[in-house]
Amino acid sequence: MCRLFALTSRDPVSPMLAIKALDVMKEGHDGSGMGLLLQDLGGPFEEMKEAPILSGIFSEEGIRRLDLFMMDLGFLTKYKISLKVPKKPVEGIPRRDLYLIRAYELPEDWDNLSKDDMAVRLSDIRLKIREMGEEKKDMMVFSFWPDTIMIKEIGDPLLLAGYLGLDRKELKARIIMAQGRQNTNYAIDLYACHPFFIKGYTTMTNGENTAFIPIRDFLTSRGIAAYTGYQSDSEVFAHILHYSLVELGLGIDGYKHVITPLQERDLAVHPNAGFLSHLKRTCRSLIIDGPNCVIGTLPDHSLFMVQDRKKLRPGVVGGKPGLYGFSSEICGLDAVIPDRDKSRDIQPMHLDTAIVGPDRQEVTICRQTEALNLPL
Amino acid sequence: MSSNRSLEPSALSLNDLPWQVKFSNDRCTLCGQCTAVCPVKAIELGVFRKRTLKPSIRRQADQGVAQDVFYGIRQKTDVAHACIGCAMCTLVCPNDAIHPEKNPGLDRMKFHINQQGVPRRRGGRRNAAGSILDRIKFTRISMLTDPALDAGRHEFEMRTLLGRVLSPRENMKRLKEKGWIPPVREIYPLIIGGMSFGALSPTMWEGLQMGVAYLNEEMGMPVRMCTGEGGCPPRLLRSRFLKYVILQIASGYFGWDEIIHAIPHMKEDPCAIEIKYGQGAKPGDGGLLMWHKVNKLIAAIRGVPAGVSLPSPPTHQTQYSIEESVAKMILSMSMAWGFRVPVYPKISASSTSLAVLNNLTRNDYASGLAIDGEDGGTGAAYTVSMDHMGHPIASCIRDNYLNLIKIGKQNEIPIFAGGGIGKNGNLAANAAALIMLGASGVQIGKYVMQAAAGCVGTEEDRCNVCNVGICPKGITSQDPRLYRRLDPEDVAERVVDLFVSFDTELKKIVAPLGRSTSLPIGMSDALGIDDVAAAQRLSIKYVV
């Protein structure tokens, strides 16, 4: 089962904090890969919140192709960090040329675009780059979105952090999500590393999603170009989140009703019973049938955690105003925020969605049995 | 027959018959029960003469010939009275002195059975024991990443939807605009398929209905049963149990007069309306209730004279094309119940099933599609239809489901599979395989008759006389002397046993696959088969 750690902090912090948590939870992951998401960035990126940032792994040839492609589209580089790696290879980590984090100036003709149009275009460009790199594996892109950096690599998290030099001052963020992978059901692929990101929505998951194939079939047939990839059975969680919130207009309290709807007897006495039974029926093929713990972020920088109803060992949310951690194991949280009031830790159970809003002041719990904000 | 007379072309010997009655003279007490019970009068009391030679070493004395007469059972060899292997004789024999045996060679009766220019019509099944469904294995078992579910103790929601499910966005839009949303029923995925009152005996039908009512009201399992063509007893139409019933309208419209007249008196809406266009056992043919079974009661319910054969036309003759038919009939039926009842067609599996499905996808009032595969059973069909026509259900369901995925409507039109599910007794495994290939649920008919009433038919052309009303178990007969053999209470009890054990087996399949809160519809990654061609055809894994 993968190990997950996420934090949301008032002040930008180094990703090493989350990686430290992964290392403490090491017993639970096999070190076959790590994914890292940094959002609400600090450091040099603080000044360019609107600029889309491209993150990925490129070969020398790939980067030349990328430059030509981006210039053709009218993007100009605004700022970049190139993670140069030591010449000496490290066991278990593949040899790559360049880890790129590059912020772009938007093309002039994009100025009048609506937010939605811009989201579609940015996502299309990411998909195009990914497609261009598929054949020779010379361009592997993880995200292309403002204020967002993603790093993924095969290997042990702590080794990787040292190898990539993640402990640098330019890399600081207020939201950090990290995952150490254990036994993916599919091939060990770079793209199978969490977190998964789509248009500002991110999730990472532990557990096995046994309903993966019908969910994938549902999502890919929605006619939305970005619903693609699926090297991991967990990638669908991010897309379901996007589908629920953007396509269906639900709030975050509705997400859990989509992936783990209430059972008949609870549904019958729910204040929104009518609406929810419609939701359950129409979104029947998005039911995840975990067991899973899902940690995710929303575009407004809220962080949340939900559990599948079968989950036997829930994750934990705890912290103090200004700094909250979401962890799949308590020891991870203890390592990062040892001075919190542990009596206020929350382990969301099968009906709960634990949310820390963008103000990072408290943990709110949405219970599935409570009335929800209807999009009607 | 003397040895120098010419033989008739159709003169058959015992060895030419598909079933031979083996009889032991030593044990027989000549009680006559076997000859009395035989539904086709294949056996009769026989007088046998035996000549015994008595040789002796002495010249004259003691030498001689003795003539002896003894009584026993003689099997008739004419086609009309050929043994059907039902073994009722064995069942009633107090001394185990008699039993039918399958002729291991090629039975020559096949060449003679179409006498007087009438090809054989039989009830029953296709007589092909092989089943691709039985070869499918469930290969995706969760063991390492998470604890597997406990089939015995975990909560399971094994429900499926019958009815048009709108896309989430469209449904949301109509909720907002307070528009019409098609009716949807949440039902158990194993449905008792259409077997009409008329085809089945009153005791069998009553037993099934009682079993279904018990399952719903006492066991909390929303099991549904389809009536088949031929109407529904008026008392049931006006009762609260109607909600467990799917009313079928077929091309003969038999019994619909009664149903329409009962609409104003209905306390409950029926679960759904099934419009039958085709049946897997006789694709392209209408139903046929032969005159033997049309007694006064059946005639009254169907609104026809007694004692005449009741063929339904191959298609609904009032309509010009399947497109028109599908659209018009679905709309009329929906309208009759104020758009509160799901209406769906049932067709035979064929390479044109897709055409019907494509048609339905564009019709908001279409609530699903039932597809009946070649192994479906029937009350009466020509042998050639049953043995040589039709399409296997597995690949038909798969084609249809994959097509729905292509247009993004896989959750919107439920497909129900029927025809040969559990034909070798593996009901839960066959049903689960079809669900994972894309069916929302399955329909069974033959299996219920076998499991709940002891139908003796097998895939070896055993019995198969359902059409002529001489069912030895009283399941498909309208003759009170026969159907009194069947106690409806016993049938009801067996129906409940059958569903509850199916439920346990289904859970035993889905639990290790990690599924408990939704039916694994389309979970094809869990399936494997040891045949490259089949794996490729069904888009599932090839495993050896």
Interface residues (C-beta under 8 A of the other chain):
Chain A: M1 Q182 N183 N185 G207 E208 T210 A211 F212 I213 P214 D217 F218 S221 R222 G223 Y243 E247 L248 G249 T260 P261 Q263 E264 F275 H278 L279 R281 T282 C283 R284 S285 I287 D289 G290 P291 R309 K310 L312 P375 L376
Chain B: R140 S142 L144 T145 D146 P147 L149 H154 E155 E157 L161 V165 L166 S167 P168 R169 N171 M172 L175 K176 I181 V184 I405 K406 I407 G408 K409 Q410 N411 L513 G514 R515 S516 T517 S518 P520 I521 G522 M523 S524 D525
